[in-house]
Amino acid sequence: MAGRASNSSTGAVLLRDVTEADLPIFFEQQRNREANRMAAFTARDPEDRAAFMAHWTKVLADESITKQTIVFEERVAGNIVCFMQDGHLEVGYWIGKEYWGKGIATKALLAFLNHVPVRPLYAYVAKDNAGSLRVLQKCGFTMSGEGKEYSNARGAEVEAWVLILRANVGYDRAT
Ligand SMILES: CC(C)(COP(=O)(O)OP(=O)(O)OC[C@H]1O[C@@H](n2cnc3c(N)ncnc32)[C@H](O)[C@@H]1OP(=O)(O)O)[C@@H](O)C(=O)NCCC(=O)NCCS
């Protein structure tokens, strides 16, 4: 789906293909310490701009990864991606701190689920990331298992929930 022109919108939140011009904005958004602690499973060094750009350059070139920019009121509010992990498709997202608490992640994920029809779809979330868990559950994801892995942001092993979206259920729960 990479490169496909897309404009799926839900309310004021719009998804579009990622451009290189978005990358410096994503970089600034992913530097936030609170966001890193929350997400837990993050880049080794969020201040390493070169590593970030190298990673995203690969992501942009990889057609197996679906990536979209989240636009809110014509500004880049974050990104949402879907990639193969351990043999299954996993979704991940990041919203810039100044855009939190406006329903943007929920609307973006709902729009993204229309954009990526493959099921099942998985998510891997630190057990104490209450915001992300709520977003996923509002979009129809349910608990499927648990795991534990090293968190760069916290410098320790962190427990996680594995969530699964088996079918397109729950779309109306966020409205
Ligand atoms: C988690 C994150 C995506 C939430 O984005 P958001 O746009 O603020 O989420 P929404 O506004 O759509 O909120 C959805 C629900 O989660 C709740 N929520 C959001 N952040 C929360 C938090 N920190 N603690 C508890 N609940 C929270 C909201 O109250 C809302 O619930 P409600 O509809 O029952 O009132 C955002 O904080 C973020 O990008 N964090 C850093 C990166 C990250 O953790 N990514 C996910 C990795 S799995």
Ligand as a Chemical Component Dictionary entry (heavy atoms), coordinates in Angstrom:
data_LIG
# 
_chem_comp.id                   LIG 
_chem_comp.type                 NON-POLYMER 
_chem_comp.pdbx_formal_charge   0 
_chem_comp.three_letter_code    LIG 
# 
loop_
_chem_comp_atom.comp_id 
_chem_comp_atom.atom_id 
_chem_comp_atom.alt_atom_id 
_chem_comp_atom.type_symbol 
_chem_comp_atom.charge 
_chem_comp_atom.model_Cartn_x 
_chem_comp_atom.model_Cartn_y 
_chem_comp_atom.model_Cartn_z 
_chem_comp_atom.pdbx_ordinal 
LIG C1  C1  C 0 -1.171  7.031  23.778 1  
LIG C2  C2  C 0 -1.478  8.117  22.766 2  
LIG C3  C3  C 0 -1.406  7.531  21.353 3  
LIG C4  C4  C 0 -2.909  8.623  23.023 4  
LIG O1  O1  O 0 -3.203  9.617  22.036 5  
LIG P1  P1  P 0 -4.439  10.621 22.181 6  
LIG O2  O2  O 0 -4.688  11.236 20.853 7  
LIG O3  O3  O 0 -4.203  11.534 23.336 8  
LIG O4  O4  O 0 -5.616  9.602  22.543 9  
LIG P2  P2  P 0 -7.191  9.925  22.467 10 
LIG O5  O5  O 0 -7.405  11.393 22.708 11 
LIG O6  O6  O 0 -7.732  9.316  21.229 12 
LIG O7  O7  O 0 -7.713  9.176  23.775 13 
LIG C5  C5  C 0 -8.425  7.956  23.702 14 
LIG C6  C6  C 0 -8.822  7.555  25.107 15 
LIG O8  O8  O 0 -7.645  7.298  25.897 16 
LIG C7  C7  C 0 -7.682  8.057  27.072 17 
LIG N1  N1  N 0 -6.315  8.452  27.369 18 
LIG C8  C8  C 0 -5.451  9.110  26.553 19 
LIG N2  N2  N 0 -4.270  9.289  27.171 20 
LIG C9  C9  C 0 -4.400  8.740  28.396 21 
LIG C10 C10 C 0 -3.520  8.586  29.496 22 
LIG N3  N3  N 0 -2.262  9.060  29.451 23 
LIG N4  N4  N 0 -3.988  7.948  30.590 24 
LIG C11 C11 C 0 -5.229  7.470  30.649 25 
LIG N5  N5  N 0 -6.113  7.553  29.622 26 
LIG C12 C12 C 0 -5.695  8.198  28.535 27 
LIG C13 C13 C 0 -8.563  9.244  26.746 28 
LIG O9  O9  O 0 -9.127  9.796  27.920 29 
LIG C14 C14 C 0 -9.598  8.598  25.857 30 
LIG O10 O10 O 0 -10.521 7.857  26.635 31 
LIG P3  P3  P 0 -12.091 8.192  26.643 32 
LIG O11 O11 O 0 -12.515 8.271  25.205 33 
LIG O12 O12 O 0 -12.683 7.062  27.398 34 
LIG O13 O13 O 0 -12.192 9.513  27.312 35 
LIG C15 C15 C 0 -0.493  9.328  22.904 36 
LIG O14 O14 O 0 -0.448  9.734  24.248 37 
LIG C16 C16 C 0 0.928   9.009  22.434 38 
LIG O15 O15 O 0 1.236   9.092  21.251 39 
LIG N6  N6  N 0 1.798   8.618  23.402 40 
LIG C17 C17 C 0 3.231   8.365  23.110 41 
LIG C18 C18 C 0 3.474   7.216  22.129 42 
LIG C19 C19 C 0 2.709   5.951  22.488 43 
LIG O16 O16 O 0 2.527   5.594  23.654 44 
LIG N7  N7  N 0 2.299   5.241  21.429 45 
LIG C20 C20 C 0 1.616   3.988  21.567 46 
LIG C21 C21 C 0 2.615   2.878  21.733 47 
LIG S1  S1  S 0 1.773   1.297  21.872 48 
# 
loop_
_chem_comp_bond.comp_id 
_chem_comp_bond.atom_id_1 
_chem_comp_bond.atom_id_2 
_chem_comp_bond.value_order 
_chem_comp_bond.pdbx_ordinal 
LIG C1  C2  SING 1  
LIG C2  C3  SING 2  
LIG C2  C4  SING 3  
LIG C2  C15 SING 4  
LIG C4  O1  SING 5  
LIG O1  P1  SING 6  
LIG P1  O2  DOUB 7  
LIG P1  O3  SING 8  
LIG P1  O4  SING 9  
LIG O4  P2  SING 10 
LIG P2  O5  DOUB 11 
LIG P2  O6  SING 12 
LIG P2  O7  SING 13 
LIG O7  C5  SING 14 
LIG C5  C6  SING 15 
LIG C6  O8  SING 16 
LIG C6  C14 SING 17 
LIG O8  C7  SING 18 
LIG C7  N1  SING 19 
LIG C7  C13 SING 20 
LIG N1  C8  SING 21 
LIG N1  C12 SING 22 
LIG C8  N2  DOUB 23 
LIG N2  C9  SING 24 
LIG C9  C10 SING 25 
LIG C9  C12 DOUB 26 
LIG C10 N3  SING 27 
LIG C10 N4  DOUB 28 
LIG N4  C11 SING 29 
LIG C11 N5  DOUB 30 
LIG N5  C12 SING 31 
LIG C13 O9  SING 32 
LIG C13 C14 SING 33 
LIG C14 O10 SING 34 
LIG O10 P3  SING 35 
LIG P3  O11 DOUB 36 
LIG P3  O12 SING 37 
LIG P3  O13 SING 38 
LIG C15 O14 SING 39 
LIG C15 C16 SING 40 
LIG C16 O15 DOUB 41 
LIG C16 N6  SING 42 
LIG N6  C17 SING 43 
LIG C17 C18 SING 44 
LIG C18 C19 SING 45 
LIG C19 O16 DOUB 46 
LIG C19 N7  SING 47 
LIG N7  C20 SING 48 
LIG C20 C21 SING 49 
LIG C21 S1  SING 50 
# 
